[in-house]
Amino acid sequence: IRISAALDEALDTRLELQMLLRLMLDAETGQRGYLLTGEPEYLQPYQEASVALDGVLKPMRQRYRKHPSAVDDFEKLDAIVTKKMEELNLTIALRQRGDEAWQTVLETGNGREQMAAIRKTVDSLREREQTLIVQHQETLRRTLLVNRIGIAAMSALSLLAFAMYLRQSSLL
C-alpha cells in the first residue's frame, strides 16, 4: 500500500507541475493581452491563474518538504514563480495607471528569463518525478511477481497435499 501511495503521490506531483506551468503561461498571456490592448477583459486568464496558483503550490510545498533531495529545486521554483507574478503585477499596475514604464519593464527581458527558469526547473522536477514513478512501478511489479509465485507455490502444495490425501484414502 505504501508503494501504491508513493506512486500516486509522484503521479499527482507530476500533474501539478504541469498545471503550474500552464497557469504561469495563462497569467503571462493575460498580462500581455492587457498590456497590448488596455482592455480589462484580457486580464481574465491572468486573474484566474493568480487565484489558482496558490491552490497548486500549497500541496506541492507540503510534499516537497518530505523529500530533501528535491526541496532545493522546488524552493527555487517557488521563488521564481513569486518573482514572475510580481513582475506581472507591476506591469499591469503601471498600465492601469497610464504609466508607460511598463514597456521599460518588459524590455529588460527579465520576464522571459524567469519563464525560461520556470520551464527548466519544472522540467527538472518532472524528470525526478518520472524517475520515482518508474522506480515505484518496478517495485510494484516485483511485489506482484513474488505474490504470484507464492500463490502458485501454495496452489501446487495444496494439490500435492490433496493428491496425497486421495492416495492415502484409496489405500484404506
Backbone as JSON Lines, residues from 0, in Angstrom:
{"i":0,"aa":"I","n":[0.84,-1.19,0.0],"ca":[0.0,0.0,0.0],"c":[0.87,1.25,0.0]}
{"i":1,"aa":"R","n":[2.01,1.2,0.7],"ca":[2.9,2.36,0.72],"c":[3.46,2.64,-0.67]}
{"i":2,"aa":"I","n":[3.77,1.59,-1.4],"ca":[4.29,1.77,-2.76],"c":[3.24,2.42,-3.64]}
{"i":3,"aa":"S","n":[2.01,1.94,-3.52],"ca":[0.91,2.49,-4.31],"c":[0.68,3.97,-3.96]}
{"i":4,"aa":"A","n":[0.74,4.29,-2.68],"ca":[0.56,5.68,-2.25],"c":[1.68,6.56,-2.77]}
{"i":5,"aa":"A","n":[2.91,6.06,-2.72],"ca":[4.06,6.82,-3.22],"c":[3.95,7.02,-4.73]}
{"i":6,"aa":"L","n":[3.47,6.0,-5.43],"ca":[3.27,6.11,-6.88],"c":[2.2,7.16,-7.18]}
{"i":7,"aa":"D","n":[1.1,7.11,-6.46],"ca":[0.04,8.1,-6.64],"c":[0.55,9.51,-6.38]}
{"i":8,"aa":"E","n":[1.35,9.66,-5.33],"ca":[1.9,10.97,-4.99],"c":[2.81,11.51,-6.11]}
{"i":9,"aa":"A","n":[3.65,10.65,-6.65],"ca":[4.54,11.08,-7.74],"c":[3.74,11.45,-8.99]}
{"i":10,"aa":"L","n":[2.7,10.68,-9.28],"ca":[1.84,11.0,-10.44],"c":[1.12,12.33,-10.22]}
{"i":11,"aa":"D","n":[0.58,12.52,-9.01],"ca":[-0.1,13.78,-8.7],"c":[0.84,14.97,-8.8]}
{"i":12,"aa":"T","n":[2.04,14.8,-8.29],"ca":[3.02,15.88,-8.31],"c":[3.38,16.24,-9.75]}
{"i":13,"aa":"R","n":[3.55,15.23,-10.58],"ca":[3.85,15.5,-11.99],"c":[2.73,16.27,-12.66]}
{"i":14,"aa":"L","n":[1.49,15.91,-12.37],"ca":[0.34,16.64,-12.92],"c":[0.29,18.08,-12.39]}
{"i":15,"aa":"E","n":[0.59,18.24,-11.11],"ca":[0.58,19.58,-10.51],"c":[1.68,20.46,-11.11]}
{"i":16,"aa":"L","n":[2.82,19.88,-11.4],"ca":[3.89,20.64,-12.06],"c":[3.44,21.1,-13.44]}
{"i":17,"aa":"Q","n":[2.77,20.23,-14.17],"ca":[2.25,20.6,-15.48],"c":[1.21,21.71,-15.34]}
{"i":18,"aa":"M","n":[0.35,21.6,-14.33],"ca":[-0.68,22.62,-14.09],"c":[-0.03,23.95,-13.73]}
{"i":19,"aa":"L","n":[1.01,23.91,-12.92],"ca":[1.72,25.12,-12.54],"c":[2.27,25.84,-13.78]}
{"i":20,"aa":"L","n":[2.89,25.09,-14.65],"ca":[3.43,25.68,-15.88],"c":[2.31,26.27,-16.73]}
{"i":21,"aa":"R","n":[1.2,25.56,-16.85],"ca":[0.08,26.08,-17.63],"c":[-0.48,27.36,-17.02]}
{"i":22,"aa":"L","n":[-0.6,27.4,-15.71],"ca":[-1.1,28.6,-15.04],"c":[-0.17,29.8,-15.26]}
{"i":23,"aa":"M","n":[1.12,29.55,-15.21],"ca":[2.08,30.64,-15.45],"c":[1.95,31.16,-16.88]}
{"i":24,"aa":"L","n":[1.78,30.26,-17.82],"ca":[1.6,30.67,-19.22],"c":[0.29,31.44,-19.39]}
{"i":25,"aa":"D","n":[-0.76,30.99,-18.73],"ca":[-2.04,31.7,-18.79],"c":[-1.91,33.11,-18.2]}
{"i":26,"aa":"A","n":[-1.23,33.2,-17.06],"ca":[-1.04,34.5,-16.41],"c":[-0.28,35.45,-17.33]}
{"i":27,"aa":"E","n":[0.78,34.94,-17.94],"ca":[1.59,35.77,-18.83],"c":[0.79,36.16,-20.09]}
{"i":28,"aa":"T","n":[0.0,35.24,-20.6],"ca":[-0.83,35.54,-21.77],"c":[-1.83,36.64,-21.45]}
{"i":29,"aa":"G","n":[-2.48,36.54,-20.3],"ca":[-3.43,37.58,-19.89],"c":[-2.76,38.93,-19.72]}
{"i":30,"aa":"Q","n":[-1.6,38.92,-19.12],"ca":[-0.85,40.17,-18.92],"c":[-0.5,40.8,-20.26]}
{"i":31,"aa":"R","n":[0.02,39.99,-21.18],"ca":[0.44,40.51,-22.49],"c":[-0.75,41.06,-23.27]}
{"i":32,"aa":"G","n":[-1.87,40.34,-23.23],"ca":[-3.06,40.82,-23.92],"c":[-3.52,42.16,-23.38]}
{"i":33,"aa":"Y","n":[-3.49,42.28,-22.05],"ca":[-3.91,43.54,-21.44],"c":[-2.93,44.67,-21.78]}
{"i":34,"aa":"L","n":[-1.64,44.38,-21.7],"ca":[-0.66,45.43,-21.99],"c":[-0.78,45.92,-23.42]}
{"i":35,"aa":"L","n":[-1.04,45.0,-24.34],"ca":[-1.15,45.4,-25.75],"c":[-2.42,46.18,-26.06]}
{"i":36,"aa":"T","n":[-3.53,45.78,-25.42],"ca":[-4.81,46.4,-25.77],"c":[-5.33,47.41,-24.76]}
{"i":37,"aa":"G","n":[-4.96,47.22,-23.5],"ca":[-5.51,48.06,-22.44],"c":[-6.93,47.66,-22.06]}
{"i":38,"aa":"E","n":[-7.45,46.6,-22.67],"ca":[-8.81,46.14,-22.41],"c":[-8.83,45.19,-21.2]}
{"i":39,"aa":"P","n":[-9.61,45.52,-20.16],"ca":[-9.63,44.72,-18.93],"c":[-10.03,43.25,-19.13]}
{"i":40,"aa":"E","n":[-10.84,42.94,-20.15],"ca":[-11.25,41.54,-20.32],"c":[-10.07,40.62,-20.65]}
{"i":41,"aa":"Y","n":[-8.97,41.2,-21.13],"ca":[-7.78,40.4,-21.41],"c":[-7.09,39.93,-20.12]}
{"i":42,"aa":"L","n":[-7.47,40.54,-19.0],"ca":[-6.86,40.16,-17.72],"c":[-7.46,38.88,-17.12]}
{"i":43,"aa":"Q","n":[-8.55,38.38,-17.69],"ca":[-9.22,37.21,-17.12],"c":[-8.29,36.01,-16.95]}
{"i":44,"aa":"P","n":[-7.51,35.59,-17.96],"ca":[-6.62,34.44,-17.73],"c":[-5.59,34.72,-16.62]}
{"i":45,"aa":"Y","n":[-5.11,35.95,-16.57],"ca":[-4.16,36.34,-15.53],"c":[-4.8,36.22,-14.15]}
{"i":46,"aa":"Q","n":[-6.01,36.76,-14.01],"ca":[-6.69,36.75,-12.72],"c":[-7.02,35.32,-12.27]}
{"i":47,"aa":"E","n":[-7.51,34.5,-13.2],"ca":[-7.83,33.12,-12.86],"c":[-6.58,32.34,-12.46]}
{"i":48,"aa":"A","n":[-5.49,32.57,-13.19],"ca":[-4.23,31.88,-12.88],"c":[-3.7,32.33,-11.52]}
{"i":49,"aa":"S","n":[-3.81,33.63,-11.23],"ca":[-3.33,34.15,-9.95],"c":[-4.03,33.47,-8.78]}
{"i":50,"aa":"V","n":[-5.34,33.29,-8.91],"ca":[-6.12,32.66,-7.85],"c":[-5.76,31.17,-7.74]}
{"i":51,"aa":"A","n":[-5.63,30.5,-8.86],"ca":[-5.39,29.05,-8.88],"c":[-3.97,28.67,-8.46]}
{"i":52,"aa":"L","n":[-3.02,29.57,-8.62],"ca":[-1.62,29.25,-8.32],"c":[-1.41,28.78,-6.89]}
{"i":53,"aa":"D","n":[-2.02,29.46,-5.95],"ca":[-1.82,29.08,-4.55],"c":[-2.37,27.69,-4.29]}
{"i":54,"aa":"G","n":[-3.48,27.36,-4.94],"ca":[-4.06,26.03,-4.78],"c":[-3.18,24.93,-5.32]}
{"i":55,"aa":"V","n":[-2.33,25.25,-6.28],"ca":[-1.4,24.27,-6.84],"c":[-0.11,24.23,-6.01]}
{"i":56,"aa":"L","n":[0.36,25.39,-5.62],"ca":[1.64,25.45,-4.9],"c":[1.56,24.91,-3.47]}
{"i":57,"aa":"K","n":[0.45,25.13,-2.8],"ca":[0.34,24.72,-1.4],"c":[0.57,23.22,-1.19]}
{"i":58,"aa":"P","n":[-0.13,22.34,-1.9],"ca":[0.14,20.91,-1.68],"c":[1.54,20.51,-2.13]}
{"i":59,"aa":"M","n":[2.06,21.19,-3.13],"ca":[3.42,20.87,-3.59],"c":[4.44,21.24,-2.53]}
{"i":60,"aa":"R","n":[4.23,22.36,-1.86],"ca":[5.15,22.76,-0.78],"c":[5.19,21.7,0.3]}
{"i":61,"aa":"Q","n":[4.01,21.19,0.67],"ca":[3.94,20.16,1.71],"c":[4.63,18.88,1.26]}
{"i":62,"aa":"R","n":[4.42,18.49,0.02],"ca":[5.02,17.25,-0.5],"c":[6.53,17.35,-0.55]}
{"i":63,"aa":"Y","n":[7.03,18.46,-1.09],"ca":[8.47,18.57,-1.27],"c":[9.23,18.74,0.04]}
{"i":64,"aa":"R","n":[8.57,19.18,1.1],"ca":[9.22,19.24,2.4],"c":[9.65,17.86,2.87]}
{"i":65,"aa":"K","n":[8.91,16.83,2.43],"ca":[9.21,15.45,2.82],"c":[10.33,14.84,1.97]}
{"i":66,"aa":"H","n":[10.76,15.54,0.93],"ca":[11.77,15.0,0.01],"c":[12.98,15.93,-0.03]}
{"i":67,"aa":"P","n":[13.93,15.75,0.88],"ca":[15.09,16.63,0.95],"c":[15.88,16.72,-0.35]}
{"i":68,"aa":"S","n":[15.86,15.67,-1.16],"ca":[16.64,15.69,-2.39],"c":[16.09,16.67,-3.42]}
{"i":69,"aa":"A","n":[14.81,17.02,-3.3],"ca":[14.2,17.91,-4.29],"c":[13.73,19.24,-3.7]}
{"i":70,"aa":"V","n":[13.86,19.4,-2.4],"ca":[13.34,20.61,-1.76],"c":[14.02,21.88,-2.29]}
{"i":71,"aa":"D","n":[15.31,21.81,-2.57],"ca":[16.01,22.99,-3.09],"c":[15.48,23.41,-4.45]}
{"i":72,"aa":"D","n":[15.28,22.43,-5.34],"ca":[14.72,22.74,-6.65],"c":[13.33,23.33,-6.54]}
{"i":73,"aa":"F","n":[12.51,22.76,-5.65],"ca":[11.16,23.29,-5.5],"c":[11.18,24.7,-4.92]}
{"i":74,"aa":"E","n":[12.03,24.94,-3.92],"ca":[12.1,26.29,-3.35],"c":[12.57,27.29,-4.39]}
{"i":75,"aa":"K","n":[13.47,26.87,-5.27],"ca":[13.91,27.73,-6.37],"c":[12.73,28.04,-7.29]}
{"i":76,"aa":"L","n":[11.96,27.01,-7.63],"ca":[10.78,27.2,-8.49],"c":[9.78,28.13,-7.82]}
{"i":77,"aa":"D","n":[9.52,27.92,-6.55],"ca":[8.58,28.74,-5.81],"c":[9.01,30.21,-5.83]}
{"i":78,"aa":"A","n":[10.31,30.46,-5.63],"ca":[10.83,31.83,-5.63],"c":[10.72,32.47,-7.02]}
{"i":79,"aa":"I","n":[11.0,31.71,-8.06],"ca":[10.92,32.25,-9.42],"c":[9.47,32.57,-9.78]}
{"i":80,"aa":"V","n":[8.55,31.7,-9.39],"ca":[7.12,31.94,-9.65],"c":[6.69,33.22,-8.94]}
{"i":81,"aa":"T","n":[7.13,33.4,-7.71],"ca":[6.79,34.61,-6.96],"c":[7.33,35.85,-7.67]}
{"i":82,"aa":"K","n":[8.58,35.8,-8.11],"ca":[9.18,36.94,-8.83],"c":[8.43,37.23,-10.13]}
{"i":83,"aa":"K","n":[8.09,36.17,-10.85],"ca":[7.38,36.34,-12.12],"c":[6.01,36.97,-11.88]}
{"i":84,"aa":"M","n":[5.31,36.52,-10.86],"ca":[4.0,37.1,-10.56],"c":[4.13,38.56,-10.13]}
{"i":85,"aa":"E","n":[5.21,38.89,-9.41],"ca":[5.44,40.29,-9.03],"c":[5.68,41.14,-10.27]}
{"i":86,"aa":"E","n":[6.44,40.61,-11.22],"ca":[6.69,41.34,-12.47],"c":[5.39,41.54,-13.25]}
{"i":87,"aa":"L","n":[4.56,40.5,-13.31],"ca":[3.27,40.63,-14.0],"c":[2.39,41.66,-13.3]}
{"i":88,"aa":"N","n":[2.33,41.6,-11.97],"ca":[1.53,42.57,-11.19],"c":[2.01,43.99,-11.44]}
{"i":89,"aa":"L","n":[3.32,44.18,-11.44],"ca":[3.89,45.51,-11.63],"c":[3.52,46.09,-12.99]}
{"i":90,"aa":"T","n":[3.71,45.31,-14.03],"ca":[3.42,45.85,-15.38],"c":[1.94,46.15,-15.54]}
{"i":91,"aa":"I","n":[1.1,45.3,-14.98],"ca":[-0.35,45.55,-15.08],"c":[-0.72,46.81,-14.31]}
{"i":92,"aa":"A","n":[-0.18,46.96,-13.1],"ca":[-0.48,48.15,-12.3],"c":[0.0,49.42,-13.01]}
{"i":93,"aa":"L","n":[1.19,49.37,-13.61],"ca":[1.7,50.54,-14.33],"c":[0.79,50.87,-15.51]}
{"i":94,"aa":"R","n":[0.37,49.86,-16.25],"ca":[-0.51,50.08,-17.41],"c":[-1.85,50.65,-16.98]}
{"i":95,"aa":"Q","n":[-2.38,50.16,-15.86],"ca":[-3.66,50.65,-15.36],"c":[-3.58,52.12,-14.95]}
{"i":96,"aa":"R","n":[-2.42,52.54,-14.46],"ca":[-2.24,53.96,-14.07],"c":[-1.92,54.84,-15.27]}
{"i":97,"aa":"G","n":[-1.7,54.23,-16.41],"ca":[-1.35,55.0,-17.6],"c":[0.13,55.34,-17.67]}
{"i":98,"aa":"D","n":[0.92,54.69,-16.84],"ca":[2.35,54.92,-16.8],"c":[3.02,54.04,-17.86]}
{"i":99,"aa":"E","n":[3.73,54.65,-18.78],"ca":[4.37,53.92,-19.87],"c":[5.61,53.14,-19.42]}
{"i":100,"aa":"A","n":[5.94,53.21,-18.16],"ca":[7.11,52.49,-17.64],"c":[6.94,50.98,-17.77]}
{"i":101,"aa":"W","n":[5.71,50.49,-17.97],"ca":[5.51,49.05,-18.14],"c":[6.3,48.54,-19.34]}
{"i":102,"aa":"Q","n":[6.47,49.39,-20.35],"ca":[7.24,48.98,-21.53],"c":[8.7,48.77,-21.18]}
{"i":103,"aa":"T","n":[9.22,49.63,-20.32],"ca":[10.61,49.51,-19.89],"c":[10.82,48.2,-19.12]}
{"i":104,"aa":"V","n":[9.85,47.88,-18.27],"ca":[9.93,46.64,-17.5],"c":[9.97,45.44,-18.46]}
{"i":105,"aa":"L","n":[9.13,45.46,-19.48],"ca":[9.11,44.36,-20.46],"c":[10.41,44.27,-21.25]}
{"i":106,"aa":"E","n":[10.97,45.41,-21.57],"ca":[12.18,45.44,-22.4],"c":[13.42,44.92,-21.69]}
{"i":107,"aa":"T","n":[13.36,44.8,-20.37],"ca":[14.52,44.29,-19.64],"c":[14.79,42.82,-19.96]}
{"i":108,"aa":"G","n":[13.75,42.09,-20.37],"ca":[13.91,40.67,-20.67],"c":[13.87,39.78,-19.44]}
{"i":109,"aa":"N","n":[13.66,40.38,-18.26],"ca":[13.61,39.58,-17.03],"c":[12.46,38.57,-17.06]}
{"i":110,"aa":"G","n":[11.34,39.0,-17.6],"ca":[10.18,38.11,-17.65],"c":[10.47,36.87,-18.49]}
{"i":111,"aa":"R","n":[11.12,37.06,-19.62],"ca":[11.47,35.93,-20.48],"c":[12.45,34.99,-19.76]}
{"i":112,"aa":"E","n":[13.42,35.58,-19.08],"ca":[14.39,34.77,-18.32],"c":[13.71,34.01,-17.19]}
{"i":113,"aa":"Q","n":[12.76,34.65,-16.54],"ca":[12.05,33.98,-15.45],"c":[11.22,32.81,-15.98]}
{"i":114,"aa":"M","n":[10.54,33.02,-17.11],"ca":[9.76,31.92,-17.69],"c":[10.68,30.78,-18.12]}
{"i":115,"aa":"A","n":[11.83,31.09,-18.67],"ca":[12.78,30.04,-19.06],"c":[13.25,29.28,-17.82]}
{"i":116,"aa":"A","n":[13.5,29.99,-16.74],"ca":[13.93,29.34,-15.49],"c":[12.8,28.48,-14.91]}
{"i":117,"aa":"I","n":[11.57,28.96,-15.01],"ca":[10.42,28.18,-14.54],"c":[10.31,26.89,-15.35]}
{"i":118,"aa":"R","n":[10.39,27.02,-16.67],"ca":[10.31,25.82,-17.53],"c":[11.43,24.82,-17.19]}
{"i":119,"aa":"K","n":[12.63,25.32,-17.05],"ca":[13.78,24.46,-16.77],"c":[13.61,23.74,-15.43]}
{"i":120,"aa":"T","n":[13.18,24.46,-14.41],"ca":[13.02,23.88,-13.09],"c":[11.85,22.89,-13.06]}
{"i":121,"aa":"V","n":[10.75,23.25,-13.73],"ca":[9.62,22.33,-13.81],"c":[10.05,21.05,-14.54]}
{"i":122,"aa":"D","n":[10.79,21.19,-15.62],"ca":[11.28,20.01,-16.35],"c":[12.16,19.14,-15.46]}
{"i":123,"aa":"S","n":[13.03,19.76,-14.69],"ca":[13.9,19.01,-13.79],"c":[13.09,18.25,-12.74]}
{"i":124,"aa":"L","n":[12.11,18.92,-12.16],"ca":[11.27,18.27,-11.15],"c":[10.4,17.18,-11.78]}
{"i":125,"aa":"R","n":[9.91,17.41,-12.98],"ca":[9.1,16.39,-13.67],"c":[9.96,15.15,-13.97]}
{"i":126,"aa":"E","n":[11.2,15.36,-14.37],"ca":[12.1,14.22,-14.61],"c":[12.32,13.44,-13.32]}
{"i":127,"aa":"R","n":[12.49,14.15,-12.21],"ca":[12.65,13.49,-10.92],"c":[11.42,12.66,-10.6]}
{"i":128,"aa":"E","n":[10.24,13.24,-10.8],"ca":[9.01,12.52,-10.52],"c":[8.86,11.32,-11.45]}
{"i":129,"aa":"Q","n":[9.24,11.48,-12.71],"ca":[9.17,10.36,-13.65],"c":[10.09,9.22,-13.21]}
{"i":130,"aa":"T","n":[11.27,9.56,-12.73],"ca":[12.19,8.55,-12.22],"c":[11.57,7.82,-11.04]}
{"i":131,"aa":"L","n":[10.94,8.56,-10.14],"ca":[10.26,7.94,-8.99],"c":[9.12,7.04,-9.45]}
{"i":132,"aa":"I","n":[8.37,7.49,-10.44],"ca":[7.26,6.7,-10.96],"c":[7.77,5.37,-11.5]}
{"i":133,"aa":"V","n":[8.83,5.42,-12.29],"ca":[9.4,4.19,-12.85],"c":[9.89,3.27,-11.73]}
{"i":134,"aa":"Q","n":[10.56,3.83,-10.73],"ca":[11.05,3.02,-9.61],"c":[9.89,2.36,-8.85]}
{"i":135,"aa":"H","n":[8.85,3.14,-8.58],"ca":[7.7,2.6,-7.85],"c":[6.97,1.54,-8.68]}
{"i":136,"aa":"Q","n":[6.86,1.77,-9.97],"ca":[6.21,0.78,-10.83],"c":[7.01,-0.53,-10.84]}
{"i":137,"aa":"E","n":[8.33,-0.41,-10.89],"ca":[9.18,-1.6,-10.88],"c":[9.06,-2.35,-9.55]}
{"i":138,"aa":"T","n":[9.04,-1.62,-8.45],"ca":[8.87,-2.24,-7.14],"c":[7.51,-2.94,-7.05]}
{"i":139,"aa":"L","n":[6.5,-2.28,-7.55],"ca":[5.16,-2.86,-7.57],"c":[5.12,-4.11,-8.44]}
{"i":140,"aa":"R","n":[5.77,-4.06,-9.59],"ca":[5.82,-5.21,-10.49],"c":[6.51,-6.4,-9.81]}
{"i":141,"aa":"R","n":[7.65,-6.11,-9.15],"ca":[8.37,-7.18,-8.45],"c":[7.53,-7.77,-7.32]}
{"i":142,"aa":"T","n":[6.85,-6.91,-6.59],"ca":[5.99,-7.37,-5.49],"c":[4.88,-8.27,-6.01]}
{"i":143,"aa":"L","n":[4.27,-7.86,-7.11],"ca":[3.21,-8.67,-7.7],"c":[3.76,-10.01,-8.2]}
{"i":144,"aa":"L","n":[4.95,-10.0,-8.77],"ca":[5.57,-11.24,-9.25],"c":[5.82,-12.19,-8.09]}
{"i":145,"aa":"V","n":[6.36,-11.68,-6.99],"ca":[6.61,-12.51,-5.81],"c":[5.29,-13.07,-5.28]}
{"i":146,"aa":"N","n":[4.25,-12.24,-5.26],"ca":[2.94,-12.7,-4.79],"c":[2.4,-13.8,-5.7]}
{"i":147,"aa":"R","n":[2.55,-13.63,-7.01],"ca":[2.07,-14.65,-7.95],"c":[2.83,-15.97,-7.77]}
{"i":148,"aa":"I","n":[4.13,-15.86,-7.59],"ca":[4.93,-17.07,-7.37],"c":[4.49,-17.75,-6.07]}
{"i":149,"aa":"G","n":[4.25,-16.96,-5.04],"ca":[3.79,-17.51,-3.77],"c":[2.44,-18.2,-3.91]}
{"i":150,"aa":"I","n":[1.52,-17.58,-4.64],"ca":[0.2,-18.18,-4.84],"c":[0.34,-19.48,-5.65]}
{"i":151,"aa":"A","n":[1.18,-19.46,-6.69],"ca":[1.4,-20.67,-7.49],"c":[2.0,-21.78,-6.63]}
{"i":152,"aa":"A","n":[2.97,-21.45,-5.78],"ca":[3.6,-22.44,-4.91],"c":[2.58,-23.01,-3.92]}
{"i":153,"aa":"M","n":[1.77,-22.14,-3.34],"ca":[0.75,-22.61,-2.39],"c":[-0.28,-23.5,-3.09]}
{"i":154,"aa":"S","n":[-0.64,-23.12,-4.32],"ca":[-1.58,-23.94,-5.08],"c":[-0.97,-25.31,-5.37]}
{"i":155,"aa":"A","n":[0.29,-25.33,-5.77],"ca":[0.97,-26.61,-6.05],"c":[1.04,-27.46,-4.79]}
{"i":156,"aa":"L","n":[1.37,-26.85,-3.65],"ca":[1.43,-27.59,-2.4],"c":[0.05,-28.13,-2.0]}
{"i":157,"aa":"S","n":[-0.96,-27.32,-2.23],"ca":[-2.33,-27.75,-1.92],"c":[-2.72,-28.94,-2.79]}
{"i":158,"aa":"L","n":[-2.4,-28.89,-4.08],"ca":[-2.7,-30.01,-4.97],"c":[-1.92,-31.26,-4.57]}
{"i":159,"aa":"L","n":[-0.68,-31.07,-4.19],"ca":[0.14,-32.2,-3.74],"c":[-0.46,-32.81,-2.48]}
{"i":160,"aa":"A","n":[-0.86,-31.98,-1.54],"ca":[-1.47,-32.47,-0.31],"c":[-2.78,-33.18,-0.61]}
{"i":161,"aa":"F","n":[-3.56,-32.63,-1.53],"ca":[-4.83,-33.26,-1.91],"c":[-4.57,-34.62,-2.57]}
{"i":162,"aa":"A","n":[-3.58,-34.67,-3.46],"ca":[-3.23,-35.92,-4.12],"c":[-2.79,-36.96,-3.09]}
{"i":163,"aa":"M","n":[-2.01,-36.54,-2.11],"ca":[-1.55,-37.46,-1.07],"c":[-2.73,-37.95,-0.24]}
{"i":164,"aa":"Y","n":[-3.66,-37.05,0.02],"ca":[-4.86,-37.42,0.76],"c":[-5.66,-38.46,-0.01]}
{"i":165,"aa":"L","n":[-5.86,-38.22,-1.32],"ca":[-6.61,-39.15,-2.14],"c":[-5.9,-40.51,-2.2]}
{"i":166,"aa":"R","n":[-4.62,-40.5,-2.32],"ca":[-3.84,-41.74,-2.37],"c":[-3.98,-42.51,-1.05]}
{"i":167,"aa":"Q","n":[-3.87,-41.75,0.04],"ca":[-3.96,-42.37,1.38],"c":[-5.37,-42.94,1.58]}
{"i":168,"aa":"S","n":[-6.38,-42.19,1.17],"ca":[-7.74,-42.65,1.39],"c":[-8.1,-43.83,0.48]}
{"i":169,"aa":"S","n":[-7.46,-43.94,-0.68],"ca":[-7.73,-45.07,-1.58],"c":[-7.06,-46.33,-1.09]}
{"i":170,"aa":"L","n":[-6.01,-46.2,-0.3],"ca":[-5.32,-47.36,0.26],"c":[-6.12,-47.97,1.39]}
{"i":171,"aa":"L","n":[-6.98,-47.21,1.99],"ca":[-7.74,-47.74,3.13],"c":[-8.9,-48.51,2.67]}
